[in-house]
């Protein structure tokens, strides 16, 4: 194999490995986000990692995990927003009570 082709093959393998790692990290992070319902920062990070995984030429498995991670993380962010909007009055009362205690 000519050295030029060998370097391109190595470069493609490195890019594929990086993409696989981003996709796997994003998927795990999006699942862990549900442990703490107000941990939206983890979901946002999962979306960013998944977006990196989907950039360029990613392997089919990495693309699938990336899209699954985005879906789970987006569901988590939507859940947080719904809780905040629907329970706004109760959250306000809770904050007032906590202020009185402090």
C-alpha positions in Angstrom: 0.0 0.0 0.0 1.5 3.4 -0.9 2.3 5.6 2.1 -0.2 8.2 0.9 -3.1 5.7 1.1 -1.8 4.3 4.4 -2.0 7.8 6.0 -5.5 8.4 4.7 -6.6 5.1 6.0 -5.1 5.9 9.4 -6.8 9.3 9.4 -10.1 7.7 8.5 -9.7 5.2 11.3 -8.9 8.0 13.8 -11.9 10.0 12.7 -14.2 7.0 12.9 -12.9 6.2 16.4 -13.4 9.7 17.5 -16.9 9.7 16.1 -17.7 6.4 17.9 -16.4 7.8 21.2 -18.5 11.0 20.9 -21.6 9.0 20.1 -21.1 6.5 22.9 -20.3 9.4 25.4 -23.4 11.3 24.3 -25.6 8.2 24.6 -24.4 7.4 28.1 -24.5 11.0 29.3 -28.1 11.4 28.0 -29.2 8.3 29.9 -27.4 9.5 33.1 -29.2 12.9 32.8 -32.4 11.4 34.1 -30.8 10.7 37.5 -31.1 14.4 38.4 -34.1 16.0 36.8 -32.7 19.5 37.0 -29.4 18.5 35.5 -30.1 20.1 32.1 -26.4 20.9 31.7 -25.7 17.2 31.2 -28.4 16.9 28.5 -27.0 20.0 26.7 -23.5 18.5 26.8 -24.9 15.2 25.5 -26.5 17.0 22.6 -23.2 18.8 21.8 -21.2 15.5 22.0 -23.8 13.8 19.7 -23.5 16.7 17.2 -19.8 16.2 17.1 -20.3 12.5 16.6 -22.6 13.1 13.6 -20.2 15.6 11.9 -18.3 14.3 9.0 -18.1 10.7 8.0 -19.3 8.7 11.0 -19.9 4.9 11.1 -23.5 3.8 10.9 -23.4 2.6 14.6 -22.0 6.0 15.7 -24.6 7.9 13.8 -27.4 5.8 15.3 -26.1 6.2 18.9 -25.7 10.0 18.2 -29.3 10.4 17.1 -30.6 8.3 20.0 -28.5 10.4 22.4 -30.0 13.6 20.9 -33.5 12.3 21.2 -33.1 11.2 24.9 -31.3 14.5 25.8 -33.9 16.6 24.0 -36.7 14.7 25.8 -35.0 15.4 29.1 -34.7 19.2 28.4 -38.4 19.2 27.3 -39.4 17.4 30.5 -37.5 20.0 32.6 -39.2 22.9 30.7 -42.6 21.3 31.1 -42.1 20.8 34.9 -41.0 24.4 35.3 -43.9 25.8 33.2 -46.6 23.6 34.7 -45.4 23.8 38.3 -44.4 27.4 38.2 -46.7 28.4 41.1 -45.6 25.5 43.3 -41.9 26.2 42.6 -42.4 29.9 43.5 -44.0 28.9 46.8 -41.1 26.5 47.5 -38.6 29.2 46.8 -40.4 31.6 49.1 -40.5 29.0 51.9 -36.8 28.3 51.4 -36.1 32.0 51.6 -38.0 32.2 54.9 -36.0 29.3 56.3 -32.7 30.9 55.3 
